[in-house]
Amino acid sequence: MEQQKLPNVTIAIVLAIFSFICCCFGGIPGAILAGISFFLVRKDEQRYFENPEQYSNYSQLKTAKVIAIIGLVLGILYFIWTYYQISQMGGWDMYMEKSREMMEQWGIEE
């Protein structure tokens, strides 16, 4: 019997790579993309373990899983770091006030 490829591996790898890249945008987008990727990986893992001789790209699935976990961890850590930085600055209100001051200084209107 001819081996098939697991259906969600490619999209899981793409989402995991985007999550890795998006970790720099506050952490939340990266964590969301990594979570979706991890969910797809878990689905395909279950499918693979039900009938392992039918599928041929399990190594790619493991790669997607590792990248998704790294993206998830980095996203969460970056979010915690951002929250810490804002709280050290005096909270969200103080952060928004300083942002407005900087925008006025540079001549940018809201």
Biopython code that builds the backbone (N, CA, C, O; Angstrom):
import numpy as np
from Bio.PDB.StructureBuilder import StructureBuilder

atoms = [
    (1, "MET", "N", (0.838, -1.178, 0.000)),
    (1, "MET", "CA", (0.000, 0.000, 0.000)),
    (1, "MET", "C", (0.896, 1.260, 0.000)),
    (1, "MET", "O", (1.914, 1.312, 0.690)),
    (2, "GLU", "N", (0.500, 2.239, -0.767)),
    (2, "GLU", "CA", (1.253, 3.485, -0.896)),
    (2, "GLU", "C", (1.056, 4.351, 0.351)),
    (2, "GLU", "O", (-0.056, 4.487, 0.861)),
    (3, "GLN", "N", (2.154, 4.929, 0.828)),
    (3, "GLN", "CA", (2.057, 5.773, 2.014)),
    (3, "GLN", "C", (1.549, 7.158, 1.642)),
    (3, "GLN", "O", (1.864, 7.694, 0.580)),
    (4, "GLN", "N", (0.762, 7.715, 2.537)),
    (4, "GLN", "CA", (0.206, 9.052, 2.343)),
    (4, "GLN", "C", (0.971, 10.031, 3.225)),
    (4, "GLN", "O", (1.741, 9.642, 4.103)),
    (5, "LYS", "N", (0.737, 11.296, 2.967)),
    (5, "LYS", "CA", (1.311, 12.335, 3.826)),
    (5, "LYS", "C", (0.232, 12.786, 4.807)),
    (5, "LYS", "O", (-0.954, 12.820, 4.477)),
    (6, "LEU", "N", (0.662, 13.126, 6.001)),
    (6, "LEU", "CA", (-0.274, 13.651, 6.995)),
    (6, "LEU", "C", (-0.826, 14.987, 6.496)),
    (6, "LEU", "O", (-0.059, 15.815, 6.004)),
    (7, "PRO", "N", (-2.126, 15.213, 6.609)),
    (7, "PRO", "CA", (-2.745, 16.357, 5.920)),
    (7, "PRO", "C", (-2.413, 17.737, 6.476)),
    (7, "PRO", "O", (-2.410, 18.704, 5.713)),
    (8, "ASN", "N", (-2.133, 17.873, 7.766)),
    (8, "ASN", "CA", (-1.974, 19.205, 8.346)),
    (8, "ASN", "C", (-0.524, 19.607, 8.588)),
    (8, "ASN", "O", (-0.273, 20.654, 9.185)),
    (9, "VAL", "N", (0.422, 18.811, 8.145)),
    (9, "VAL", "CA", (1.827, 19.077, 8.459)),
    (9, "VAL", "C", (2.305, 20.384, 7.829)),
    (9, "VAL", "O", (2.944, 21.186, 8.509)),
    (10, "THR", "N", (2.022, 20.612, 6.582)),
    (10, "THR", "CA", (2.508, 21.815, 5.895)),
    (10, "THR", "C", (1.959, 23.083, 6.536)),
    (10, "THR", "O", (2.711, 24.021, 6.800)),
    (11, "ILE", "N", (0.664, 23.117, 6.787)),
    (11, "ILE", "CA", (0.074, 24.316, 7.399)),
    (11, "ILE", "C", (0.578, 24.488, 8.830)),
    (11, "ILE", "O", (0.743, 25.616, 9.295)),
    (12, "ALA", "N", (0.824, 23.385, 9.530)),
    (12, "ALA", "CA", (1.355, 23.477, 10.894)),
    (12, "ALA", "C", (2.757, 24.067, 10.892)),
    (12, "ALA", "O", (3.090, 24.878, 11.756)),
    (13, "ILE", "N", (3.578, 23.668, 9.931)),
    (13, "ILE", "CA", (4.938, 24.225, 9.838)),
    (13, "ILE", "C", (4.881, 25.711, 9.496)),
    (13, "ILE", "O", (5.612, 26.509, 10.083)),
    (14, "VAL", "N", (4.028, 26.084, 8.561)),
    (14, "VAL", "CA", (3.908, 27.490, 8.169)),
    (14, "VAL", "C", (3.438, 28.333, 9.358)),
    (14, "VAL", "O", (4.004, 29.392, 9.630)),
    (15, "LEU", "N", (2.402, 27.865, 10.068)),
    (15, "LEU", "CA", (1.915, 28.604, 11.233)),
    (15, "LEU", "C", (2.966, 28.672, 12.330)),
    (15, "LEU", "O", (3.106, 29.702, 12.991)),
    (16, "ALA", "N", (3.704, 27.592, 12.531)),
    (16, "ALA", "CA", (4.745, 27.590, 13.556)),
    (16, "ALA", "C", (5.853, 28.586, 13.218)),
    (16, "ALA", "O", (6.346, 29.285, 14.104)),
    (17, "ILE", "N", (6.247, 28.658, 11.953)),
    (17, "ILE", "CA", (7.277, 29.623, 11.547)),
    (17, "ILE", "C", (6.762, 31.050, 11.697)),
    (17, "ILE", "O", (7.487, 31.918, 12.182)),
    (18, "PHE", "N", (5.519, 31.303, 11.287)),
    (18, "PHE", "CA", (4.943, 32.641, 11.477)),
    (18, "PHE", "C", (4.829, 32.992, 12.950)),
    (18, "PHE", "O", (5.021, 34.150, 13.321)),
    (19, "SER", "N", (4.518, 32.010, 13.804)),
    (19, "SER", "CA", (4.435, 32.289, 15.237)),
    (19, "SER", "C", (5.800, 32.675, 15.777)),
    (19, "SER", "O", (5.915, 33.556, 16.628)),
    (20, "PHE", "N", (6.827, 32.014, 15.281)),
    (20, "PHE", "CA", (8.192, 32.329, 15.683)),
    (20, "PHE", "C", (8.537, 33.765, 15.284)),
    (20, "PHE", "O", (9.173, 34.487, 16.051)),
    (21, "ILE", "N", (8.121, 34.172, 14.098)),
    (21, "ILE", "CA", (8.391, 35.530, 13.603)),
    (21, "ILE", "C", (7.537, 36.559, 14.347)),
    (21, "ILE", "O", (8.015, 37.648, 14.664)),
    (22, "CYS", "N", (6.283, 36.220, 14.625)),
    (22, "CYS", "CA", (5.341, 37.164, 15.237)),
    (22, "CYS", "C", (5.532, 37.334, 16.737)),
    (22, "CYS", "O", (4.805, 38.113, 17.354)),
    (23, "CYS", "N", (6.465, 36.646, 17.332)),
    (23, "CYS", "CA", (6.707, 36.800, 18.770)),
    (23, "CYS", "C", (7.137, 38.220, 19.116)),
    (23, "CYS", "O", (6.991, 38.648, 20.261)),
    (24, "CYS", "N", (7.657, 38.944, 18.155)),
    (24, "CYS", "CA", (8.133, 40.303, 18.404)),
    (24, "CYS", "C", (7.012, 41.336, 18.462)),
    (24, "CYS", "O", (7.278, 42.506, 18.737)),
    (25, "PHE", "N", (5.791, 40.943, 18.217)),
    (25, "PHE", "CA", (4.668, 41.879, 18.195)),
    (25, "PHE", "C", (3.812, 41.736, 19.445)),
    (25, "PHE", "O", (2.595, 41.577, 19.344)),
    (26, "GLY", "N", (4.422, 41.789, 20.605)),
    (26, "GLY", "CA", (3.689, 41.741, 21.853)),
    (26, "GLY", "C", (3.498, 40.341, 22.401)),
    (26, "GLY", "O", (3.023, 40.189, 23.526)),
    (27, "GLY", "N", (3.843, 39.337, 21.660)),
    (27, "GLY", "CA", (3.753, 37.970, 22.143)),
    (27, "GLY", "C", (2.445, 37.283, 21.863)),
    (27, "GLY", "O", (2.424, 36.077, 21.617)),
    (28, "ILE", "N", (1.349, 38.015, 21.892)),
    (28, "ILE", "CA", (0.027, 37.398, 21.729)),
    (28, "ILE", "C", (-0.171, 36.805, 20.333)),
    (28, "ILE", "O", (-0.604, 35.656, 20.243)),
    (29, "PRO", "N", (0.121, 37.520, 19.234)),
    (29, "PRO", "CA", (-0.074, 36.903, 17.912)),
    (29, "PRO", "C", (0.763, 35.637, 17.728)),
    (29, "PRO", "O", (0.288, 34.653, 17.161)),
    (30, "GLY", "N", (1.990, 35.662, 18.203)),
    (30, "GLY", "CA", (2.846, 34.491, 18.084)),
    (30, "GLY", "C", (2.318, 33.313, 18.879)),
    (30, "GLY", "O", (2.354, 32.176, 18.409)),
    (31, "ALA", "N", (1.827, 33.581, 20.084)),
    (31, "ALA", "CA", (1.287, 32.508, 20.916)),
    (31, "ALA", "C", (0.013, 31.924, 20.308)),
    (31, "ALA", "O", (-0.209, 30.715, 20.383)),
    (32, "ILE", "N", (-0.818, 32.761, 19.714)),
    (32, "ILE", "CA", (-2.054, 32.276, 19.085)),
    (32, "ILE", "C", (-1.724, 31.382, 17.886)),
    (32, "ILE", "O", (-2.279, 30.292, 17.749)),
    (33, "LEU", "N", (-0.824, 31.844, 17.026)),
    (33, "LEU", "CA", (-0.444, 31.035, 15.864)),
    (33, "LEU", "C", (0.220, 29.732, 16.286)),
    (33, "LEU", "O", (-0.027, 28.688, 15.684)),
    (34, "ALA", "N", (1.060, 29.784, 17.315)),
    (34, "ALA", "CA", (1.710, 28.567, 17.804)),
    (34, "ALA", "C", (0.687, 27.614, 18.402)),
    (34, "ALA", "O", (0.804, 26.399, 18.241)),
    (35, "GLY", "N", (-0.314, 28.151, 19.090)),
    (35, "GLY", "CA", (-1.359, 27.304, 19.655)),
    (35, "GLY", "C", (-2.148, 26.584, 18.576)),
    (35, "GLY", "O", (-2.446, 25.396, 18.704)),
    (36, "ILE", "N", (-2.487, 27.302, 17.512)),
    (36, "ILE", "CA", (-3.205, 26.676, 16.401)),
    (36, "ILE", "C", (-2.336, 25.602, 15.754)),
    (36, "ILE", "O", (-2.811, 24.507, 15.450)),
    (37, "SER", "N", (-1.070, 25.920, 15.548)),
    (37, "SER", "CA", (-0.147, 24.953, 14.958)),
    (37, "SER", "C", (-0.006, 23.720, 15.843)),
    (37, "SER", "O", (-0.007, 22.595, 15.344)),
    (38, "PHE", "N", (0.114, 23.921, 17.141)),
    (38, "PHE", "CA", (0.250, 22.804, 18.066)),
    (38, "PHE", "C", (-1.008, 21.931, 18.061)),
    (38, "PHE", "O", (-0.919, 20.706, 18.152)),
    (39, "PHE", "N", (-2.175, 22.564, 17.956)),
    (39, "PHE", "CA", (-3.433, 21.821, 17.879)),
    (39, "PHE", "C", (-3.456, 20.934, 16.625)),
    (39, "PHE", "O", (-3.845, 19.767, 16.694)),
    (40, "LEU", "N", (-3.042, 21.489, 15.488)),
    (40, "LEU", "CA", (-3.000, 20.708, 14.246)),
    (40, "LEU", "C", (-1.993, 19.568, 14.337)),
    (40, "LEU", "O", (-2.235, 18.474, 13.827)),
    (41, "VAL", "N", (-0.869, 19.827, 14.986)),
    (41, "VAL", "CA", (0.142, 18.783, 15.160)),
    (41, "VAL", "C", (-0.400, 17.646, 16.012)),
    (41, "VAL", "O", (-0.207, 16.474, 15.688)),
    (42, "ARG", "N", (-1.072, 17.990, 17.093)),
    (42, "ARG", "CA", (-1.637, 16.952, 17.965)),
    (42, "ARG", "C", (-2.679, 16.110, 17.226)),
    (42, "ARG", "O", (-2.761, 14.897, 17.417)),
    (43, "LYS", "N", (-3.465, 16.763, 16.389)),
    (43, "LYS", "CA", (-4.473, 16.039, 15.595)),
    (43, "LYS", "C", (-3.800, 15.030, 14.655)),
    (43, "LYS", "O", (-4.220, 13.876, 14.570)),
    (44, "ASP", "N", (-2.763, 15.474, 13.959)),
    (44, "ASP", "CA", (-2.050, 14.585, 13.038)),
    (44, "ASP", "C", (-1.258, 13.510, 13.781)),
    (44, "ASP", "O", (-1.093, 12.399, 13.278)),
    (45, "GLU", "N", (-0.774, 13.836, 14.962)),
    (45, "GLU", "CA", (-0.069, 12.830, 15.759)),
    (45, "GLU", "C", (-0.998, 11.675, 16.124)),
    (45, "GLU", "O", (-0.620, 10.506, 16.050)),
    (46, "GLN", "N", (-2.212, 12.025, 16.518)),
    (46, "GLN", "CA", (-3.192, 10.981, 16.848)),
    (46, "GLN", "C", (-3.487, 10.123, 15.621)),
    (46, "GLN", "O", (-3.579, 8.898, 15.708)),
    (47, "ARG", "N", (-3.632, 10.779, 14.498)),
    (47, "ARG", "CA", (-3.891, 10.057, 13.249)),
    (47, "ARG", "C", (-2.727, 9.131, 12.905)),
    (47, "ARG", "O", (-2.937, 8.002, 12.462)),
    (48, "TYR", "N", (-1.503, 9.609, 13.109)),
    (48, "TYR", "CA", (-0.322, 8.807, 12.806)),
    (48, "TYR", "C", (-0.233, 7.593, 13.736)),
    (48, "TYR", "O", (0.052, 6.486, 13.279)),
    (49, "PHE", "N", (-0.472, 7.789, 15.023)),
    (49, "PHE", "CA", (-0.340, 6.688, 15.977)),
    (49, "PHE", "C", (-1.412, 5.626, 15.801)),
    (49, "PHE", "O", (-1.221, 4.485, 16.222)),
    (50, "GLU", "N", (-2.539, 5.979, 15.185)),
    (50, "GLU", "CA", (-3.570, 4.986, 14.894)),
    (50, "GLU", "C", (-3.110, 4.016, 13.805)),
    (50, "GLU", "O", (-3.423, 2.826, 13.851)),
    (51, "ASN", "N", (-2.362, 4.535, 12.821)),
    (51, "ASN", "CA", (-1.930, 3.701, 11.706)),
    (51, "ASN", "C", (-0.580, 4.217, 11.180)),
    (51, "ASN", "O", (-0.545, 4.879, 10.142)),
    (52, "PRO", "N", (0.532, 3.925, 11.879)),
    (52, "PRO", "CA", (1.822, 4.529, 11.521)),
    (52, "PRO", "C", (2.388, 4.110, 10.167)),
    (52, "PRO", "O", (3.109, 4.888, 9.542)),
    (53, "GLU", "N", (2.087, 2.928, 9.709)),
    (53, "GLU", "CA", (2.660, 2.493, 8.426)),
    (53, "GLU", "C", (1.986, 3.139, 7.219)),
    (53, "GLU", "O", (2.454, 2.980, 6.092)),
    (54, "GLN", "N", (0.908, 3.856, 7.441)),
    (54, "GLN", "CA", (0.184, 4.476, 6.339)),
    (54, "GLN", "C", (0.756, 5.857, 5.974)),
    (54, "GLN", "O", (0.514, 6.351, 4.872)),
    (55, "TYR", "N", (1.515, 6.484, 6.893)),
    (55, "TYR", "CA", (1.977, 7.854, 6.674)),
    (55, "TYR", "C", (3.494, 7.920, 6.594)),
    (55, "TYR", "O", (4.200, 7.134, 7.227)),
    (56, "SER", "N", (3.985, 8.875, 5.803)),
    (56, "SER", "CA", (5.426, 8.932, 5.527)),
    (56, "SER", "C", (6.127, 10.174, 6.063)),
    (56, "SER", "O", (7.358, 10.198, 6.071)),
    (57, "ASN", "N", (5.433, 11.183, 6.502)),
    (57, "ASN", "CA", (6.101, 12.437, 6.858)),
    (57, "ASN", "C", (6.021, 12.758, 8.354)),
    (57, "ASN", "O", (5.750, 13.898, 8.732)),
    (58, "TYR", "N", (6.253, 11.774, 9.182)),
    (58, "TYR", "CA", (6.210, 11.993, 10.624)),
    (58, "TYR", "C", (7.356, 12.882, 11.099)),
    (58, "TYR", "O", (7.183, 13.634, 12.059)),
    (59, "SER", "N", (8.508, 12.819, 10.463)),
    (59, "SER", "CA", (9.640, 13.655, 10.876)),
    (59, "SER", "C", (9.319, 15.142, 10.684)),
    (59, "SER", "O", (9.732, 15.970, 11.496)),
    (60, "GLN", "N", (8.599, 15.483, 9.636)),
    (60, "GLN", "CA", (8.174, 16.868, 9.433)),
    (60, "GLN", "C", (7.189, 17.287, 10.520)),
    (60, "GLN", "O", (7.184, 18.441, 10.948)),
    (61, "LEU", "N", (6.365, 16.358, 10.958)),
    (61, "LEU", "CA", (5.413, 16.639, 12.031)),
    (61, "LEU", "C", (6.153, 16.949, 13.331)),
    (61, "LEU", "O", (5.769, 17.858, 14.067)),
    (62, "LYS", "N", (7.211, 16.193, 13.609)),
    (62, "LYS", "CA", (8.006, 16.457, 14.813)),
    (62, "LYS", "C", (8.674, 17.824, 14.725)),
    (62, "LYS", "O", (8.764, 18.536, 15.725)),
    (63, "THR", "N", (9.143, 18.194, 13.533)),
    (63, "THR", "CA", (9.750, 19.508, 13.338)),
    (63, "THR", "C", (8.737, 20.613, 13.597)),
    (63, "THR", "O", (9.046, 21.597, 14.269)),
    (64, "ALA", "N", (7.539, 20.457, 13.070)),
    (64, "ALA", "CA", (6.481, 21.451, 13.292)),
    (64, "ALA", "C", (6.152, 21.562, 14.777)),
    (64, "ALA", "O", (5.902, 22.658, 15.279)),
    (65, "LYS", "N", (6.152, 20.441, 15.473)),
    (65, "LYS", "CA", (5.845, 20.445, 16.905)),
    (65, "LYS", "C", (6.901, 21.217, 17.684)),
    (65, "LYS", "O", (6.569, 22.001, 18.573)),
    (66, "VAL", "N", (8.173, 20.997, 17.355)),
    (66, "VAL", "CA", (9.259, 21.691, 18.052)),
    (66, "VAL", "C", (9.184, 23.193, 17.797)),
    (66, "VAL", "O", (9.311, 23.987, 18.729)),
    (67, "ILE", "N", (8.981, 23.585, 16.552)),
    (67, "ILE", "CA", (8.907, 25.013, 16.223)),
    (67, "ILE", "C", (7.691, 25.648, 16.891)),
    (67, "ILE", "O", (7.776, 26.781, 17.366)),
    (68, "ALA", "N", (6.561, 24.941, 16.938)),
    (68, "ALA", "CA", (5.360, 25.463, 17.590)),
    (68, "ALA", "C", (5.591, 25.651, 19.088)),
    (68, "ALA", "O", (5.160, 26.654, 19.659)),
    (69, "ILE", "N", (6.260, 24.706, 19.721)),
    (69, "ILE", "CA", (6.534, 24.842, 21.156)),
    (69, "ILE", "C", (7.463, 26.024, 21.408)),
    (69, "ILE", "O", (7.249, 26.796, 22.343)),
    (70, "ILE", "N", (8.496, 26.170, 20.574)),
    (70, "ILE", "CA", (9.405, 27.309, 20.728)),
    (70, "ILE", "C", (8.656, 28.625, 20.527)),
    (70, "ILE", "O", (8.843, 29.566, 21.298)),
    (71, "GLY", "N", (7.810, 28.698, 19.499)),
    (71, "GLY", "CA", (7.028, 29.913, 19.255)),
    (71, "GLY", "C", (6.082, 30.219, 20.398)),
    (71, "GLY", "O", (5.912, 31.381, 20.766)),
    (72, "LEU", "N", (5.464, 29.195, 20.963)),
    (72, "LEU", "CA", (4.536, 29.382, 22.084)),
    (72, "LEU", "C", (5.279, 29.897, 23.311)),
    (72, "LEU", "O", (4.825, 30.837, 23.964)),
    (73, "VAL", "N", (6.404, 29.293, 23.623)),
    (73, "VAL", "CA", (7.183, 29.721, 24.787)),
    (73, "VAL", "C", (7.702, 31.142, 24.601)),
    (73, "VAL", "O", (7.611, 31.959, 25.517)),
    (74, "LEU", "N", (8.243, 31.443, 23.427)),
    (74, "LEU", "CA", (8.741, 32.799, 23.180)),
    (74, "LEU", "C", (7.619, 33.832, 23.220)),
    (74, "LEU", "O", (7.804, 34.929, 23.749)),
    (75, "GLY", "N", (6.465, 33.492, 22.668)),
    (75, "GLY", "CA", (5.323, 34.402, 22.701)),
    (75, "GLY", "C", (4.879, 34.708, 24.115)),
    (75, "GLY", "O", (4.608, 35.860, 24.452)),
    (76, "ILE", "N", (4.803, 33.675, 24.945)),
    (76, "ILE", "CA", (4.396, 33.877, 26.335)),
    (76, "ILE", "C", (5.445, 34.679, 27.100)),
    (76, "ILE", "O", (5.107, 35.589, 27.857)),
    (77, "LEU", "N", (6.721, 34.339, 26.900)),
    (77, "LEU", "CA", (7.781, 35.087, 27.580)),
    (77, "LEU", "C", (7.807, 36.549, 27.149)),
    (77, "LEU", "O", (7.998, 37.436, 27.981)),
    (78, "TYR", "N", (7.617, 36.806, 25.857)),
    (78, "TYR", "CA", (7.623, 38.189, 25.387)),
    (78, "TYR", "C", (6.433, 38.959, 25.934)),
    (78, "TYR", "O", (6.553, 40.141, 26.256)),
    (79, "PHE", "N", (5.272, 38.293, 26.043)),
    (79, "PHE", "CA", (4.100, 38.943, 26.625)),
    (79, "PHE", "C", (4.353, 39.287, 28.093)),
    (79, "PHE", "O", (4.020, 40.386, 28.539)),
    (80, "ILE", "N", (4.940, 38.353, 28.846)),
    (80, "ILE", "CA", (5.244, 38.612, 30.254)),
    (80, "ILE", "C", (6.223, 39.767, 30.378)),
    (80, "ILE", "O", (6.064, 40.630, 31.241)),
    (81, "TRP", "N", (7.241, 39.785, 29.513)),
    (81, "TRP", "CA", (8.223, 40.867, 29.533)),
    (81, "TRP", "C", (7.565, 42.213, 29.212)),
    (81, "TRP", "O", (7.868, 43.215, 29.861)),
    (82, "THR", "N", (6.685, 42.248, 28.238)),
    (82, "THR", "CA", (5.986, 43.484, 27.878)),
    (82, "THR", "C", (5.111, 43.960, 29.031)),
    (82, "THR", "O", (5.095, 45.148, 29.354)),
    (83, "TYR", "N", (4.386, 43.035, 29.650)),
    (83, "TYR", "CA", (3.547, 43.381, 30.797)),
    (83, "TYR", "C", (4.406, 43.945, 31.928)),
    (83, "TYR", "O", (4.042, 44.939, 32.556)),
    (84, "TYR", "N", (5.550, 43.303, 32.182)),
    (84, "TYR", "CA", (6.462, 43.774, 33.227)),
    (84, "TYR", "C", (6.967, 45.180, 32.913)),
    (84, "TYR", "O", (6.998, 46.035, 33.799)),
    (85, "GLN", "N", (7.356, 45.428, 31.686)),
    (85, "GLN", "CA", (7.862, 46.740, 31.299)),
    (85, "GLN", "C", (6.807, 47.830, 31.469)),
    (85, "GLN", "O", (7.101, 48.923, 31.953)),
    (86, "ILE", "N", (5.575, 47.520, 31.064)),
    (86, "ILE", "CA", (4.504, 48.513, 31.195)),
    (86, "ILE", "C", (4.197, 48.765, 32.662)),
    (86, "ILE", "O", (3.965, 49.908, 33.055)),
    (87, "SER", "N", (4.190, 47.716, 33.480)),
    (87, "SER", "CA", (3.907, 47.921, 34.906)),
    (87, "SER", "C", (5.032, 48.707, 35.577)),
    (87, "SER", "O", (4.764, 49.489, 36.488)),
    (88, "GLN", "N", (6.285, 48.521, 35.151)),
    (88, "GLN", "CA", (7.392, 49.282, 35.715)),
    (88, "GLN", "C", (7.344, 50.753, 35.306)),
    (88, "GLN", "O", (7.877, 51.618, 36.000)),
    (89, "MET", "N", (6.709, 51.020, 34.185)),
    (89, "MET", "CA", (6.599, 52.381, 33.689)),
    (89, "MET", "C", (5.494, 53.139, 34.423)),
    (89, "MET", "O", (5.404, 54.361, 34.307)),
    (90, "GLY", "N", (4.663, 52.436, 35.170)),
    (90, "GLY", "CA", (3.593, 53.097, 35.908)),
    (90, "GLY", "C", (2.217, 52.645, 35.481)),
    (90, "GLY", "O", (1.228, 53.264, 35.876)),
    (91, "GLY", "N", (2.113, 51.627, 34.719)),
    (91, "GLY", "CA", (0.812, 51.105, 34.300)),
    (91, "GLY", "C", (0.428, 51.560, 32.914)),
    (91, "GLY", "O", (1.144, 52.327, 32.270)),
    (92, "TRP", "N", (-0.712, 51.076, 32.465)),
    (92, "TRP", "CA", (-1.175, 51.339, 31.108)),
    (92, "TRP", "C", (-1.485, 52.813, 30.883)),
    (92, "TRP", "O", (-1.187, 53.349, 29.815)),
    (93, "ASP", "N", (-2.083, 53.482, 31.880)),
    (93, "ASP", "CA", (-2.424, 54.896, 31.721)),
    (93, "ASP", "C", (-1.167, 55.745, 31.543)),
    (93, "ASP", "O", (-1.127, 56.642, 30.701)),
    (94, "MET", "N", (-0.154, 55.456, 32.337)),
    (94, "MET", "CA", (1.098, 56.193, 32.218)),
    (94, "MET", "C", (1.758, 55.902, 30.870)),
    (94, "MET", "O", (2.327, 56.801, 30.251)),
    (95, "TYR", "N", (1.684, 54.659, 30.416)),
    (95, "TYR", "CA", (2.245, 54.280, 29.115)),
    (95, "TYR", "C", (1.554, 55.053, 27.996)),
    (95, "TYR", "O", (2.218, 55.570, 27.098)),
    (96, "MET", "N", (0.227, 55.134, 28.044)),
    (96, "MET", "CA", (-0.511, 55.861, 27.008)),
    (96, "MET", "C", (-0.199, 57.360, 27.066)),
    (96, "MET", "O", (-0.096, 58.015, 26.028)),
    (97, "GLU", "N", (-0.049, 57.900, 28.275)),
    (97, "GLU", "CA", (0.283, 59.311, 28.417)),
    (97, "GLU", "C", (1.665, 59.605, 27.823)),
    (97, "GLU", "O", (1.836, 60.596, 27.113)),
    (98, "LYS", "N", (2.638, 58.759, 28.108)),
    (98, "LYS", "CA", (3.980, 58.956, 27.549)),
    (98, "LYS", "C", (3.973, 58.796, 26.033)),
    (98, "LYS", "O", (4.704, 59.490, 25.327)),
    (99, "SER", "N", (3.145, 57.877, 25.535)),
    (99, "SER", "CA", (3.037, 57.704, 24.084)),
    (99, "SER", "C", (2.482, 58.962, 23.438)),
    (99, "SER", "O", (2.973, 59.401, 22.398)),
    (100, "ARG", "N", (1.442, 59.549, 24.065)),
    (100, "ARG", "CA", (0.867, 60.791, 23.528)),
    (100, "ARG", "C", (1.902, 61.918, 23.540)),
    (100, "ARG", "O", (2.013, 62.676, 22.576)),
    (101, "GLU", "N", (2.659, 62.024, 24.640)),
    (101, "GLU", "CA", (3.692, 63.056, 24.722)),
    (101, "GLU", "C", (4.725, 62.895, 23.607)),
    (101, "GLU", "O", (5.129, 63.876, 22.982)),
    (102, "MET", "N", (5.142, 61.675, 23.368)),
    (102, "MET", "CA", (6.122, 61.432, 22.310)),
    (102, "MET", "C", (5.543, 61.760, 20.940)),
    (102, "MET", "O", (6.239, 62.311, 20.087)),
    (103, "MET", "N", (4.276, 61.427, 20.723)),
    (103, "MET", "CA", (3.648, 61.734, 19.435)),
    (103, "MET", "C", (3.548, 63.244, 19.234)),
    (103, "MET", "O", (3.763, 63.739, 18.127)),
    (104, "GLU", "N", (3.223, 63.978, 20.299)),
    (104, "GLU", "CA", (3.154, 65.436, 20.195)),
    (104, "GLU", "C", (4.537, 66.020, 19.933)),
    (104, "GLU", "O", (4.682, 66.977, 19.171)),
    (105, "GLN", "N", (5.554, 65.436, 20.572)),
    (105, "GLN", "CA", (6.919, 65.911, 20.383)),
    (105, "GLN", "C", (7.360, 65.745, 18.937)),
    (105, "GLN", "O", (8.066, 66.600, 18.404)),
    (106, "TRP", "N", (6.956, 64.671, 18.308)),
    (106, "TRP", "CA", (7.334, 64.398, 16.928)),
    (106, "TRP", "C", (6.374, 65.019, 15.921)),
    (106, "TRP", "O", (6.595, 64.936, 14.713)),
    (107, "GLY", "N", (5.311, 65.641, 16.420)),
    (107, "GLY", "CA", (4.361, 66.299, 15.536)),
    (107, "GLY", "C", (3.371, 65.362, 14.869)),
    (107, "GLY", "O", (2.831, 65.678, 13.809)),
    (108, "ILE", "N", (3.132, 64.221, 15.478)),
    (108, "ILE", "CA", (2.167, 63.259, 14.935)),
    (108, "ILE", "C", (0.846, 63.453, 15.650)),
    (108, "ILE", "O", (0.783, 63.413, 16.879)),
    (109, "GLU", "N", (-0.217, 63.667, 14.872)),
    (109, "GLU", "CA", (-1.532, 63.858, 15.480)),
    (109, "GLU", "C", (-2.298, 62.557, 15.460)),
    (109, "GLU", "O", (-2.104, 61.712, 14.585)),
    (110, "GLU", "N", (-3.177, 62.408, 16.443)),
    (110, "GLU", "CA", (-3.987, 61.191, 16.537)),
    (110, "GLU", "C", (-5.127, 61.216, 15.570)),
    (110, "GLU", "O", (-5.911, 60.269, 15.515)),
]
sb = StructureBuilder()
sb.init_structure("model")
sb.init_model(0)
sb.init_chain("A")
sb.init_seg("    ")
for serial, (resi, resn, name, xyz) in enumerate(atoms, 1):
    if name == "N":
        sb.init_residue(resn, " ", resi, " ")
    sb.init_atom(name, np.array(xyz, "f"), 0.0, 1.0, " ", f" {name:<3s}", serial, name[0])
structure = sb.get_structure()
